[in-house]
């Protein structure tokens, strides 16, 4: 993780959670207790990205 490299982290978070949500949604599997870890992970990853945003979006100083 380095300053100014903000694009890869949201994509990595989406790549980690999106398949689970899409596949289970396509199967019409919506059990709240079973999907709670996925939703918790999405919320945790989102909070982490929001908290890391100032660092990830920082402009790097050029020598």
Secondary structure as GFF3:
##gff-version 3
##sequence-region A 1 63
A	DSSP	alpha_helix	7	26	.	.	.	ID=ss1
A	DSSP	alpha_helix	32	56	.	.	.	ID=ss2
###
